[in-house]
């Protein structure tokens, strides 16, 4: 009987349990159209029990229980939570579109705006969308992520600056740098910000959106917003990352045996009476010789980053505190960078009508760079230049017989290791900046803002060249030290008013004035002839004071004052108008031209809100934009419109030596602002509940009143005077598209593509300069660029190579009658049967025709995979390393291998590469030619990142945790044979692009963890 009772109770328990579970059936439709939603996710919250809707929007979910919560989600719709009260039969669920994408707030000049209300060309990249990598510069975070914005890493050295161009470059002789504004403070160094502190980066690309910044907005504006806290618990985040860097690519130069054989062959083919240099026994014994690149580069160079942040807030305040430590050992030995960063952001609203904002950032940088002297040659060149050209038959290390690094007395180059260890360039930076903002709202929607800001940037740069180097030995040591302080002060007074009339008419009006002051001062000292290398650059007074000792100092100041205004008008949430002006003045110009007016106007039509388009169910957003604006560029350095005096020469008066003074310049009081005018036509679109979104922009940007030096007669006493003249046009198309391909519970896939087309042309030049021929690099390469009407600015200018002279050619009657078989054959462009400077043509340009960024983000359960490709096409560079290979300074210099292994010989009568015998026959003025100007196009696997979100259900202390592994610069598809087609020895502030001894690109493998408490 007892057994029967127990059996009955067990059976009853099973029946009750089964009765508690039930199947949930339902249909999910679009609330607006009543159309079924296919593939919507239906999941019991907190479990893995889920399903998706079929082609009719129907679903069946088994084993549900009373009290369960159904989570219903689908991309482009608001997620629903539905509480199950029991067996509710068939559910009818209506889902609403998620307008969050359009409601997204975007930072604009002096304010914010909903994305749907933007009338200009603005691109926004937020947290989670930034470019991954060893980022030490905010520009690197948007590399390849914004159409029309070209980011180049001109050098891969630790802490090297990035080059940014927004829609090309319009200024021939002035700055083409974009204005960076961080939390309302303009002019901030983008390398002073910890990437983990950045919330979003907006780029104001067209004149209508950037004109509110007037004076310095001619090259675009980059707005950076840092993170802030939120009401609630204090959120603590910790991130740690370690990586290992290796040289992505070496330059293939001749090894020891090839070097010996090539030099011997050139001796024989040139009928040198001294005969060959190396014997067969020496060649057999040398083997591969020394790869000097291996001696100065290191693989597995470590890099590490640690970040800690705290964020939180209460009813009337919030705060964010971020701290970071960064340590990168460069892939060139001894180069390194350490950075320390602290940021504090605080917001407080003690009264309903009163708000305060405080932002403060401090960055300390401490590093040693590789010695780079782009204008140096021979013994004055740097270690990379020497590693490419030094004698590969010599052994590395110290010669025990001499106690010095080995040298080849015939090569006129210092040993690469000597340059690496014997020159010690160091730099210490301290950068602090911040803003304090007060907002007062005396009346509803009327806000008065006072913003005070400051930047103090100091650095000390030191260098010592020891006796380990040839030049240091000759001068008994060379030391230099420079310290500089730069300060900026900002005061802004703004008044804004918003008004909404029954959701029909919406106004936002802004007016204000700004004041800025910039000052700098520096002191620099140099000395030679030290008794010992022990003190290095720390005892300049110990120099011999005979020659090479010098002291410099200077101080400058300039001011800006601006008045600004803007009105935003919204009619029926469909017709949008933005009009703004900036009236700016600078102390750099004379009183007659001190101020200039920069207006803009833009109109947008949200066509998707029109009733006649509401019937298109798959259309989520459609907006047409058109805008016009003018921007300014100060374009000149301080005091150019003033007459100042400078020291020059001396004379004896009354038995005393008196210092002389001369006029510093011939000032031109009529100098005025360089002005950029731009027209932009754009369209934004969204389809399928914004699963497919994007934009297309067409623009024409003209920059006029360029600044030129006009030559003057010698009788005046000055060589030139600055004047305004000339015009440059940039035009192109920017295209961006984002697609959510899949968005299921366990699988998601999103694709983003941005593409830019650019055309740069000179439209006008002054009468006194029909063409501008410039360019100087390494003291022996010059006049390789031309700026003239109809071509891009700073186009590469030289001779077109038709081929190679062959035996049997009628050389005597050719345009190069003194040529020999194996020499380069240049094209006689004007058919005058002579190769002269008139035969030079444009060989390329420093602007790409096409740039693209292509990103795929794939999610599978807790795994996330991101793959980012970057492409730059239709761009050229002058490759000075190839130039030195074709035209070596002396015969003992090493060379890039392929040009000599495949050179012209009698047994190899190629029409591709010259013989290399007596290259002076086709060198000199002919060095810039179509063999030394190279295609620098590339497609790069920029980043692959695989992360895993660690399940933490029920953990009391850790809110979230993820681990990841990533690789940067995995592979570059390019025909360019140098270290990096993206690099440029011209620097980040120049349009010109020359590859010469560039710091190699690093391939980096990174591992990291992010934890949120």
Buried (B, 14 or more C-beta within 10 A) or exposed (E): EEEEEEEEEEEEEEEEEEEBEBEBEBBBBBEEEEEBBBBBBBBBEEEEBBBBBBEEBBBEBEEBEEEBEBBBBBBBBBEBEBEBEEEBEEBEBBBEBBBEBBEEEBBBBBBEBEBBBBBBBBBBBBEEBBBBBBBBBBBBBBBBBBBBBBBBBBBBBBBBBBBBBBBBBBBBBBBBBBBBBBBBBBBBBBBBBBBBBBBBBBBBBBBBBBBBBBBBBBBBBBBBBBBBBEEEEEBBBBBBBBBBBBBBBBBEBBBBBBBBBBBBBBBEBBEBEEEBBBEEEBBEEBEEBBBBBEBBBBEEBEBBBBBBBBBBBEEEBBBBBBBBBBBBBBBBBBBBBBBBBBBBBBBBBEEEBEBBBBBBBBBBBBBBBBBBBBBBBBBBBBBBBBBBBBBBBBEBEBEEEEEBBBBBEEBBBBBBBBBBBBBBBBBBBBBBBBBBBBBBBEEEEBBBBBBBBBBBBBBBBBBBBBBBBBBBBEBBBBBBBBBBBBBBBBBBEBBBBBEEEEEEEBBBBBBBBBEBBBBBBBBBBBBBBBEEBEBBBEBBEBBBEEEBBEEEEEEEEBBBBBBBBBBBBBEEEBEBBBBBBBBBBBBBBBEEBBBBEBBBBBBBBBBBBEEEEEEEEEBBBBBBBBBBBBBBBBBBEBBBBBEEEEEEEEEEEEEEEEEEEEEBBBBBEEBBBBBBBBBBBBBBBBBBBBBBBBBBBBBBBBBBBBBBBBEEEEEEEEEBBBBBBBBBBBBBBBBBBBBBBEBBBEEBBBBBBBBBBBBBBBEBBBEEBEEBBBBBBBBBBBBBBBBBEEBBBBBBBBBBBBBBBBEEBEBEEBBBEEBBBBBBBBBBBEEEEEBEEEBBBBBBBBBBBBBBBBBBBBBEEEEBBBBBBBBBBBBBBBBBBBBBBBBBBEBBBBBBBBBBBEBBBEEEBBEBBBBBBBBEBBBEEBBBBBBBBBBBBBBBBBBBBBBBBBEBEEEEEEBBBBBBEBBBBBEBEBEBBBBBBBBBBBBBEBBBBBBBBBBBBBBBBBEBBBBBB
